[in-house]
């Protein structure tokens, strides 16, 4: 895609550049086993007997993306309580800069309401 953009620009065609000069790229394909959808809402996270608030950012059948000012370390087991009261168990697989990536112990169903919030 980058090569196509550069070729267009070199030819004077700017179909992916707005009048303001902002580059407007098409959505990129995800290279994940299960695509993520945007999600939102506050949730509670339970790790090692401690509880803290987090913001739900995205979800897939296999995991959640969260944001929190005090993220737990990768490798920790966790339970996330969603805004609807459901609790999902998993483990922290990524934790950096306030962002948390969690892999769920049990995959969400394709019809799970969390995945229909796109």
Helices and strands as residue ranges (DSSP letters): H 2-10, E 37-38, E 42-47, E 50-59, E 63-67, E 77-81, E 87-96, E 99-104, G 113-116
